[in-house]
């Protein structure tokens, strides 16, 4: 299974330097959504890493699909504080671990 990085060239550069070779740099929001839909249907992809700010700008229906996807697992990372992981854990176990 592959690890795939999706985002701007600035976002994907560090991953490329770390040795990950499957990178996508869509030009606009429509291309980003199309790329992510394609990756969700790709059986060879195990993990998709995306900038959390880019993920927040996606259509809500696609964001929901990304957040519930198990294979591939979609990880939104970024510099801003993101409560998605916190909310997911709280929903799964019923306890807020950050308190």
Backbone as XML, in Angstrom:
<?xml version="1.0"?>
<chain id="A" units="angstrom">
  <residue number="1" name="UNK">
    <atom name="N" x="0.831" y="-1.173" z="0.000"/>
    <atom name="CA" x="0.000" y="0.000" z="0.000"/>
    <atom name="C" x="0.880" y="1.242" z="0.000"/>
  </residue>
  <residue number="2" name="UNK">
    <atom name="N" x="0.429" y="2.238" z="-0.728"/>
    <atom name="CA" x="1.198" y="3.462" z="-0.892"/>
    <atom name="C" x="0.768" y="4.557" z="0.076"/>
  </residue>
  <residue number="3" name="UNK">
    <atom name="N" x="1.707" y="5.452" z="0.358"/>
    <atom name="CA" x="1.409" y="6.701" z="1.034"/>
    <atom name="C" x="1.417" y="7.770" z="-0.043"/>
  </residue>
  <residue number="4" name="UNK">
    <atom name="N" x="0.347" y="8.555" z="-0.100"/>
    <atom name="CA" x="0.201" y="9.585" z="-1.128"/>
    <atom name="C" x="0.052" y="10.937" z="-0.441"/>
  </residue>
  <residue number="5" name="UNK">
    <atom name="N" x="0.744" y="11.933" z="-0.975"/>
    <atom name="CA" x="0.681" y="13.287" z="-0.446"/>
    <atom name="C" x="-0.009" y="14.164" z="-1.483"/>
  </residue>
  <residue number="6" name="UNK">
    <atom name="N" x="-1.005" y="14.945" z="-1.040"/>
    <atom name="CA" x="-1.765" y="15.806" z="-1.940"/>
    <atom name="C" x="-1.747" y="17.223" z="-1.385"/>
  </residue>
  <residue number="7" name="UNK">
    <atom name="N" x="-1.370" y="18.182" z="-2.212"/>
    <atom name="CA" x="-1.381" y="19.570" z="-1.774"/>
    <atom name="C" x="-0.556" y="20.458" z="-2.667"/>
  </residue>
  <residue number="8" name="UNK">
    <atom name="N" x="-0.275" y="21.628" z="-2.159"/>
    <atom name="CA" x="0.534" y="22.587" z="-2.907"/>
    <atom name="C" x="1.977" y="22.090" z="-2.974"/>
  </residue>
  <residue number="9" name="UNK">
    <atom name="N" x="2.753" y="22.593" z="-3.935"/>
    <atom name="CA" x="4.165" y="22.190" z="-4.004"/>
    <atom name="C" x="4.926" y="22.475" z="-2.709"/>
  </residue>
  <residue number="10" name="UNK">
    <atom name="N" x="4.587" y="23.558" z="-2.033"/>
    <atom name="CA" x="5.247" y="23.881" z="-0.765"/>
    <atom name="C" x="4.932" y="22.839" z="0.305"/>
  </residue>
  <residue number="11" name="UNK">
    <atom name="N" x="3.693" y="22.353" z="0.327"/>
    <atom name="CA" x="3.278" y="21.347" z="1.308"/>
    <atom name="C" x="3.934" y="19.998" z="1.024"/>
  </residue>
  <residue number="12" name="UNK">
    <atom name="N" x="4.007" y="19.612" z="-0.232"/>
    <atom name="CA" x="4.504" y="18.281" z="-0.582"/>
    <atom name="C" x="6.029" y="18.187" z="-0.604"/>
  </residue>
  <residue number="13" name="UNK">
    <atom name="N" x="6.722" y="19.320" z="-0.647"/>
    <atom name="CA" x="8.180" y="19.307" z="-0.772"/>
    <atom name="C" x="8.861" y="18.537" z="0.349"/>
  </residue>
  <residue number="14" name="UNK">
    <atom name="N" x="8.477" y="18.771" z="1.592"/>
    <atom name="CA" x="9.108" y="18.079" z="2.715"/>
    <atom name="C" x="8.929" y="16.572" z="2.641"/>
  </residue>
  <residue number="15" name="UNK">
    <atom name="N" x="7.766" y="16.138" z="2.201"/>
    <atom name="CA" x="7.519" y="14.705" z="2.059"/>
    <atom name="C" x="8.360" y="14.120" z="0.927"/>
  </residue>
  <residue number="16" name="UNK">
    <atom name="N" x="8.516" y="14.892" z="-0.132"/>
    <atom name="CA" x="9.349" y="14.455" z="-1.249"/>
    <atom name="C" x="10.799" y="14.301" z="-0.795"/>
  </residue>
  <residue number="17" name="UNK">
    <atom name="N" x="11.280" y="15.253" z="-0.004"/>
    <atom name="CA" x="12.643" y="15.164" z="0.521"/>
    <atom name="C" x="12.812" y="13.979" z="1.464"/>
  </residue>
  <residue number="18" name="UNK">
    <atom name="N" x="11.721" y="13.565" z="2.117"/>
    <atom name="CA" x="11.757" y="12.411" z="3.021"/>
    <atom name="C" x="11.702" y="11.089" z="2.263"/>
  </residue>
  <residue number="19" name="UNK">
    <atom name="N" x="11.483" y="11.143" z="0.943"/>
    <atom name="CA" x="11.520" y="9.931" z="0.138"/>
    <atom name="C" x="10.192" y="9.444" z="-0.386"/>
  </residue>
  <residue number="20" name="UNK">
    <atom name="N" x="9.123" y="10.150" z="-0.108"/>
    <atom name="CA" x="7.823" y="9.746" z="-0.647"/>
    <atom name="C" x="7.738" y="10.244" z="-2.078"/>
  </residue>
  <residue number="21" name="UNK">
    <atom name="N" x="7.445" y="9.336" z="-2.972"/>
    <atom name="CA" x="7.488" y="9.692" z="-4.394"/>
    <atom name="C" x="6.120" y="9.912" z="-5.029"/>
  </residue>
  <residue number="22" name="UNK">
    <atom name="N" x="5.050" y="9.507" z="-4.376"/>
    <atom name="CA" x="3.725" y="9.683" z="-4.955"/>
    <atom name="C" x="3.112" y="10.967" z="-4.413"/>
  </residue>
  <residue number="23" name="UNK">
    <atom name="N" x="3.223" y="12.017" z="-5.230"/>
    <atom name="CA" x="2.770" y="13.351" z="-4.846"/>
    <atom name="C" x="1.825" y="13.886" z="-5.909"/>
  </residue>
  <residue number="24" name="UNK">
    <atom name="N" x="0.821" y="14.609" z="-5.455"/>
    <atom name="CA" x="-0.105" y="15.275" z="-6.372"/>
    <atom name="C" x="-0.182" y="16.742" z="-5.995"/>
  </residue>
  <residue number="25" name="UNK">
    <atom name="N" x="-0.051" y="17.618" z="-6.994"/>
    <atom name="CA" x="-0.150" y="19.057" z="-6.800"/>
    <atom name="C" x="-1.235" y="19.624" z="-7.706"/>
  </residue>
  <residue number="26" name="UNK">
    <atom name="N" x="-2.509" y="19.406" z="-7.354"/>
    <atom name="CA" x="-3.599" y="19.922" z="-8.187"/>
    <atom name="C" x="-3.558" y="21.447" z="-8.281"/>
  </residue>
  <residue number="27" name="UNK">
    <atom name="N" x="-3.942" y="21.962" z="-9.441"/>
    <atom name="CA" x="-3.871" y="23.393" z="-9.709"/>
    <atom name="C" x="-4.946" y="24.208" z="-8.999"/>
  </residue>
  <residue number="28" name="UNK">
    <atom name="N" x="-6.160" y="23.670" z="-8.874"/>
    <atom name="CA" x="-7.264" y="24.443" z="-8.298"/>
    <atom name="C" x="-8.149" y="23.527" z="-7.449"/>
  </residue>
  <residue number="29" name="UNK">
    <atom name="N" x="-9.191" y="24.108" z="-6.868"/>
    <atom name="CA" x="-10.069" y="23.353" z="-5.967"/>
    <atom name="C" x="-10.779" y="22.198" z="-6.671"/>
  </residue>
  <residue number="30" name="UNK">
    <atom name="N" x="-11.184" y="22.426" z="-7.904"/>
    <atom name="CA" x="-11.871" y="21.369" z="-8.658"/>
    <atom name="C" x="-10.939" y="20.198" z="-8.945"/>
  </residue>
  <residue number="31" name="UNK">
    <atom name="N" x="-9.709" y="20.505" z="-9.331"/>
    <atom name="CA" x="-8.724" y="19.451" z="-9.585"/>
    <atom name="C" x="-8.372" y="18.718" z="-8.283"/>
  </residue>
  <residue number="32" name="UNK">
    <atom name="N" x="-8.337" y="19.462" z="-7.177"/>
    <atom name="CA" x="-8.052" y="18.849" z="-5.874"/>
    <atom name="C" x="-9.150" y="17.844" z="-5.518"/>
  </residue>
  <residue number="33" name="UNK">
    <atom name="N" x="-10.396" y="18.243" z="-5.666"/>
    <atom name="CA" x="-11.521" y="17.359" z="-5.354"/>
    <atom name="C" x="-11.499" y="16.126" z="-6.250"/>
  </residue>
  <residue number="34" name="UNK">
    <atom name="N" x="-11.216" y="16.320" z="-7.524"/>
    <atom name="CA" x="-11.166" y="15.202" z="-8.463"/>
    <atom name="C" x="-10.044" y="14.230" z="-8.109"/>
  </residue>
  <residue number="35" name="UNK">
    <atom name="N" x="-8.887" y="14.765" z="-7.757"/>
    <atom name="CA" x="-7.745" y="13.925" z="-7.377"/>
    <atom name="C" x="-8.083" y="13.096" z="-6.138"/>
  </residue>
  <residue number="36" name="UNK">
    <atom name="N" x="-8.677" y="13.725" z="-5.149"/>
    <atom name="CA" x="-9.009" y="13.015" z="-3.908"/>
    <atom name="C" x="-10.071" y="11.943" z="-4.137"/>
  </residue>
  <residue number="37" name="UNK">
    <atom name="N" x="-11.061" y="12.236" z="-4.974"/>
    <atom name="CA" x="-12.070" y="11.213" z="-5.291"/>
    <atom name="C" x="-11.418" y="9.999" z="-5.953"/>
  </residue>
  <residue number="38" name="UNK">
    <atom name="N" x="-10.484" y="10.261" z="-6.863"/>
    <atom name="CA" x="-9.780" y="9.170" z="-7.525"/>
    <atom name="C" x="-8.956" y="8.342" z="-6.553"/>
  </residue>
  <residue number="39" name="UNK">
    <atom name="N" x="-8.305" y="9.007" z="-5.598"/>
    <atom name="CA" x="-7.496" y="8.292" z="-4.612"/>
    <atom name="C" x="-8.355" y="7.457" z="-3.671"/>
  </residue>
  <residue number="40" name="UNK">
    <atom name="N" x="-9.540" y="7.934" z="-3.353"/>
    <atom name="CA" x="-10.439" y="7.160" z="-2.494"/>
    <atom name="C" x="-10.846" y="5.839" z="-3.139"/>
  </residue>
  <residue number="41" name="UNK">
    <atom name="N" x="-10.854" y="5.807" z="-4.452"/>
    <atom name="CA" x="-11.249" y="4.593" z="-5.176"/>
    <atom name="C" x="-10.063" y="3.729" z="-5.593"/>
  </residue>
  <residue number="42" name="UNK">
    <atom name="N" x="-8.845" y="4.154" z="-5.266"/>
    <atom name="CA" x="-7.639" y="3.427" z="-5.642"/>
    <atom name="C" x="-7.291" y="2.416" z="-4.547"/>
  </residue>
  <residue number="43" name="UNK">
    <atom name="N" x="-7.329" y="1.149" z="-4.872"/>
    <atom name="CA" x="-7.076" y="0.083" z="-3.889"/>
    <atom name="C" x="-5.610" y="-0.023" z="-3.474"/>
  </residue>
  <residue number="44" name="UNK">
    <atom name="N" x="-4.695" y="0.606" z="-4.230"/>
    <atom name="CA" x="-3.272" y="0.554" z="-3.909"/>
    <atom name="C" x="-2.842" y="1.633" z="-2.914"/>
  </residue>
  <residue number="45" name="UNK">
    <atom name="N" x="-3.739" y="2.538" z="-2.577"/>
    <atom name="CA" x="-3.417" y="3.637" z="-1.669"/>
    <atom name="C" x="-3.876" y="3.280" z="-0.262"/>
  </residue>
  <residue number="46" name="UNK">
    <atom name="N" x="-2.953" y="3.371" z="0.701"/>
    <atom name="CA" x="-3.284" y="3.065" z="2.083"/>
    <atom name="C" x="-3.472" y="4.297" z="2.941"/>
  </residue>
  <residue number="47" name="UNK">
    <atom name="N" x="-2.677" y="5.347" z="2.660"/>
    <atom name="CA" x="-2.733" y="6.584" z="3.437"/>
    <atom name="C" x="-2.652" y="7.763" z="2.488"/>
  </residue>
  <residue number="48" name="UNK">
    <atom name="N" x="-3.535" y="8.736" z="2.695"/>
    <atom name="CA" x="-3.497" y="9.995" z="1.948"/>
    <atom name="C" x="-3.261" y="11.099" z="2.963"/>
  </residue>
  <residue number="49" name="UNK">
    <atom name="N" x="-2.218" y="11.893" z="2.738"/>
    <atom name="CA" x="-1.912" y="13.020" z="3.613"/>
    <atom name="C" x="-2.247" y="14.293" z="2.854"/>
  </residue>
  <residue number="50" name="UNK">
    <atom name="N" x="-3.015" y="15.181" z="3.499"/>
    <atom name="CA" x="-3.458" y="16.418" z="2.881"/>
    <atom name="C" x="-3.334" y="17.543" z="3.902"/>
  </residue>
  <residue number="51" name="UNK">
    <atom name="N" x="-3.088" y="18.735" z="3.411"/>
    <atom name="CA" x="-3.025" y="19.906" z="4.279"/>
    <atom name="C" x="-4.411" y="20.159" z="4.865"/>
  </residue>
  <residue number="52" name="UNK">
    <atom name="N" x="-4.497" y="20.360" z="6.171"/>
    <atom name="CA" x="-5.804" y="20.524" z="6.822"/>
    <atom name="C" x="-6.540" y="21.769" z="6.330"/>
  </residue>
  <residue number="53" name="UNK">
    <atom name="N" x="-5.818" y="22.822" z="5.951"/>
    <atom name="CA" x="-6.471" y="24.020" z="5.419"/>
    <atom name="C" x="-7.101" y="23.718" z="4.061"/>
  </residue>
  <residue number="54" name="UNK">
    <atom name="N" x="-6.422" y="22.931" z="3.251"/>
    <atom name="CA" x="-6.961" y="22.528" z="1.951"/>
    <atom name="C" x="-8.174" y="21.633" z="2.151"/>
  </residue>
  <residue number="55" name="UNK">
    <atom name="N" x="-8.097" y="20.741" z="3.108"/>
    <atom name="CA" x="-9.204" y="19.837" z="3.394"/>
    <atom name="C" x="-10.435" y="20.620" z="3.838"/>
  </residue>
  <residue number="56" name="UNK">
    <atom name="N" x="-10.246" y="21.652" z="4.614"/>
    <atom name="CA" x="-11.363" y="22.457" z="5.095"/>
    <atom name="C" x="-12.058" y="23.209" z="3.962"/>
  </residue>
  <residue number="57" name="UNK">
    <atom name="N" x="-11.348" y="23.459" z="2.870"/>
    <atom name="CA" x="-11.918" y="24.201" z="1.736"/>
    <atom name="C" x="-12.676" y="23.300" z="0.763"/>
  </residue>
  <residue number="58" name="UNK">
    <atom name="N" x="-12.635" y="21.994" z="0.976"/>
    <atom name="CA" x="-13.318" y="21.059" z="0.076"/>
    <atom name="C" x="-14.820" y="21.089" z="0.310"/>
  </residue>
  <residue number="59" name="UNK">
    <atom name="N" x="-15.592" y="20.623" z="-0.677"/>
    <atom name="CA" x="-17.040" y="20.527" z="-0.467"/>
    <atom name="C" x="-17.349" y="19.611" z="0.729"/>
  </residue>
  <residue number="60" name="UNK">
    <atom name="N" x="-18.394" y="19.937" z="1.456"/>
    <atom name="CA" x="-18.707" y="19.211" z="2.696"/>
    <atom name="C" x="-18.915" y="17.719" z="2.481"/>
  </residue>
  <residue number="61" name="UNK">
    <atom name="N" x="-19.567" y="17.367" z="1.413"/>
    <atom name="CA" x="-19.826" y="15.949" z="1.138"/>
    <atom name="C" x="-18.522" y="15.171" z="0.967"/>
  </residue>
  <residue number="62" name="UNK">
    <atom name="N" x="-17.545" y="15.770" z="0.272"/>
    <atom name="CA" x="-16.247" y="15.127" z="0.077"/>
    <atom name="C" x="-15.478" y="15.086" z="1.398"/>
  </residue>
  <residue number="63" name="UNK">
    <atom name="N" x="-15.525" y="16.162" z="2.185"/>
    <atom name="CA" x="-14.860" y="16.169" z="3.496"/>
    <atom name="C" x="-15.389" y="15.056" z="4.384"/>
  </residue>
  <residue number="64" name="UNK">
    <atom name="N" x="-16.701" y="14.864" z="4.367"/>
    <atom name="CA" x="-17.314" y="13.798" z="5.170"/>
    <atom name="C" x="-16.828" y="12.430" z="4.704"/>
  </residue>
  <residue number="65" name="UNK">
    <atom name="N" x="-16.770" y="12.251" z="3.407"/>
    <atom name="CA" x="-16.303" y="10.973" z="2.853"/>
    <atom name="C" x="-14.842" y="10.727" z="3.223"/>
  </residue>
  <residue number="66" name="UNK">
    <atom name="N" x="-14.024" y="11.782" z="3.186"/>
    <atom name="CA" x="-12.615" y="11.652" z="3.554"/>
    <atom name="C" x="-12.463" y="11.303" z="5.030"/>
  </residue>
  <residue number="67" name="UNK">
    <atom name="N" x="-13.262" y="11.931" z="5.877"/>
    <atom name="CA" x="-13.116" y="11.700" z="7.314"/>
    <atom name="C" x="-13.603" y="10.328" z="7.748"/>
  </residue>
  <residue number="68" name="UNK">
    <atom name="N" x="-14.491" y="9.711" z="6.981"/>
    <atom name="CA" x="-14.992" y="8.386" z="7.350"/>
    <atom name="C" x="-14.288" y="7.251" z="6.623"/>
  </residue>
  <residue number="69" name="UNK">
    <atom name="N" x="-13.402" y="7.590" z="5.718"/>
    <atom name="CA" x="-12.708" y="6.566" z="4.937"/>
    <atom name="C" x="-11.717" y="5.800" z="5.820"/>
  </residue>
  <residue number="70" name="UNK">
    <atom name="N" x="-11.771" y="4.488" z="5.721"/>
    <atom name="CA" x="-10.840" y="3.635" z="6.461"/>
    <atom name="C" x="-9.692" y="3.210" z="5.548"/>
  </residue>
  <residue number="71" name="UNK">
    <atom name="N" x="-10.015" y="2.884" z="4.327"/>
    <atom name="CA" x="-8.997" y="2.486" z="3.364"/>
    <atom name="C" x="-9.267" y="3.190" z="2.048"/>
  </residue>
  <residue number="72" name="UNK">
    <atom name="N" x="-8.511" y="4.213" z="1.734"/>
    <atom name="CA" x="-7.347" y="4.725" z="2.451"/>
    <atom name="C" x="-7.739" y="5.590" z="3.644"/>
  </residue>
  <residue number="73" name="UNK">
    <atom name="N" x="-6.821" y="5.660" z="4.588"/>
    <atom name="CA" x="-6.977" y="6.561" z="5.722"/>
    <atom name="C" x="-6.495" y="7.934" z="5.278"/>
  </residue>
  <residue number="74" name="UNK">
    <atom name="N" x="-7.293" y="8.958" z="5.534"/>
    <atom name="CA" x="-6.942" y="10.315" z="5.123"/>
    <atom name="C" x="-6.545" y="11.109" z="6.349"/>
  </residue>
  <residue number="75" name="UNK">
    <atom name="N" x="-5.320" y="11.658" z="6.316"/>
    <atom name="CA" x="-4.801" y="12.447" z="7.430"/>
    <atom name="C" x="-4.671" y="13.895" z="7.001"/>
  </residue>
  <residue number="76" name="UNK">
    <atom name="N" x="-5.350" y="14.775" z="7.683"/>
    <atom name="CA" x="-5.210" y="16.203" z="7.445"/>
    <atom name="C" x="-4.247" y="16.778" z="8.451"/>
  </residue>
  <residue number="77" name="UNK">
    <atom name="N" x="-3.128" y="17.313" z="7.976"/>
    <atom name="CA" x="-2.145" y="17.897" z="8.893"/>
    <atom name="C" x="-1.885" y="19.329" z="8.479"/>
  </residue>
  <residue number="78" name="UNK">
    <atom name="N" x="-1.452" y="20.133" z="9.419"/>
    <atom name="CA" x="-1.168" y="21.523" z="9.104"/>
    <atom name="C" x="-0.681" y="22.274" z="10.318"/>
  </residue>
  <residue number="79" name="UNK">
    <atom name="N" x="-0.494" y="23.573" z="10.119"/>
    <atom name="CA" x="0.042" y="24.404" z="11.193"/>
    <atom name="C" x="-1.046" y="24.940" z="12.110"/>
  </residue>
  <residue number="80" name="UNK">
    <atom name="N" x="-2.272" y="25.033" z="11.615"/>
    <atom name="CA" x="-3.360" y="25.520" z="12.460"/>
    <atom name="C" x="-3.833" y="24.411" z="13.388"/>
  </residue>
  <residue number="81" name="UNK">
    <atom name="N" x="-4.412" y="24.796" z="14.514"/>
    <atom name="CA" x="-4.975" y="23.801" z="15.420"/>
    <atom name="C" x="-6.191" y="23.177" z="14.754"/>
  </residue>
  <residue number="82" name="UNK">
    <atom name="N" x="-6.209" y="21.871" z="14.720"/>
    <atom name="CA" x="-7.308" y="21.146" z="14.083"/>
    <atom name="C" x="-7.940" y="20.235" z="15.119"/>
  </residue>
  <residue number="83" name="UNK">
    <atom name="N" x="-9.239" y="20.320" z="15.261"/>
    <atom name="CA" x="-9.930" y="19.508" z="16.262"/>
    <atom name="C" x="-10.590" y="18.274" z="15.649"/>
  </residue>
  <residue number="84" name="UNK">
    <atom name="N" x="-10.316" y="17.988" z="14.388"/>
    <atom name="CA" x="-10.944" y="16.844" z="13.727"/>
    <atom name="C" x="-10.580" y="15.535" z="14.426"/>
  </residue>
  <residue number="85" name="UNK">
    <atom name="N" x="-9.297" y="15.331" z="14.685"/>
    <atom name="CA" x="-8.865" y="14.103" z="15.357"/>
    <atom name="C" x="-9.481" y="14.040" z="16.753"/>
  </residue>
  <residue number="86" name="UNK">
    <atom name="N" x="-9.468" y="15.144" z="17.454"/>
    <atom name="CA" x="-10.050" y="15.198" z="18.795"/>
    <atom name="C" x="-11.533" y="14.820" z="18.760"/>
  </residue>
  <residue number="87" name="UNK">
    <atom name="N" x="-12.267" y="15.389" z="17.807"/>
    <atom name="CA" x="-13.694" y="15.097" z="17.690"/>
    <atom name="C" x="-13.947" y="13.644" z="17.317"/>
  </residue>
  <residue number="88" name="UNK">
    <atom name="N" x="-13.108" y="13.093" z="16.449"/>
    <atom name="CA" x="-13.255" y="11.697" z="16.031"/>
    <atom name="C" x="-13.047" y="10.754" z="17.215"/>
  </residue>
  <residue number="89" name="UNK">
    <atom name="N" x="-12.020" y="11.022" z="18.014"/>
    <atom name="CA" x="-11.752" y="10.181" z="19.188"/>
    <atom name="C" x="-12.895" y="10.310" z="20.191"/>
  </residue>
  <residue number="90" name="UNK">
    <atom name="N" x="-13.374" y="11.536" z="20.403"/>
    <atom name="CA" x="-14.474" y="11.753" z="21.346"/>
    <atom name="C" x="-15.721" y="10.998" z="20.919"/>
  </residue>
  <residue number="91" name="UNK">
    <atom name="N" x="-16.012" y="11.007" z="19.621"/>
    <atom name="CA" x="-17.182" y="10.278" z="19.113"/>
    <atom name="C" x="-16.999" y="8.771" z="19.260"/>
  </residue>
  <residue number="92" name="UNK">
    <atom name="N" x="-15.774" y="8.283" z="19.021"/>
    <atom name="CA" x="-15.526" y="6.848" z="19.045"/>
    <atom name="C" x="-15.581" y="6.272" z="20.443"/>
  </residue>
  <residue number="93" name="UNK">
    <atom name="N" x="-14.987" y="6.957" z="21.427"/>
    <atom name="CA" x="-14.936" y="6.378" z="22.769"/>
    <atom name="C" x="-15.798" y="7.107" z="23.790"/>
  </residue>
  <residue number="94" name="UNK">
    <atom name="N" x="-16.337" y="8.261" z="23.408"/>
    <atom name="CA" x="-17.225" y="8.984" z="24.304"/>
    <atom name="C" x="-16.551" y="9.808" z="25.365"/>
  </residue>
  <residue number="95" name="UNK">
    <atom name="N" x="-15.215" y="9.995" z="25.231"/>
    <atom name="CA" x="-14.465" y="10.757" z="26.221"/>
    <atom name="C" x="-13.540" y="11.721" z="25.498"/>
  </residue>
  <residue number="96" name="UNK">
    <atom name="N" x="-13.447" y="12.939" z="26.001"/>
    <atom name="CA" x="-12.515" y="13.929" z="25.443"/>
    <atom name="C" x="-11.171" y="13.749" z="26.130"/>
  </residue>
  <residue number="97" name="UNK">
    <atom name="N" x="-10.203" y="13.170" z="25.448"/>
    <atom name="CA" x="-8.905" y="12.869" z="26.030"/>
    <atom name="C" x="-8.046" y="14.109" z="26.253"/>
  </residue>
  <residue number="98" name="UNK">
    <atom name="N" x="-8.405" y="15.222" z="25.638"/>
    <atom name="CA" x="-7.618" y="16.432" z="25.775"/>
    <atom name="C" x="-7.945" y="17.205" z="27.054"/>
  </residue>
  <residue number="99" name="UNK">
    <atom name="N" x="-8.983" y="16.804" z="27.776"/>
    <atom name="CA" x="-9.365" y="17.508" z="29.016"/>
    <atom name="C" x="-8.782" y="16.827" z="30.216"/>
  </residue>
</chain>
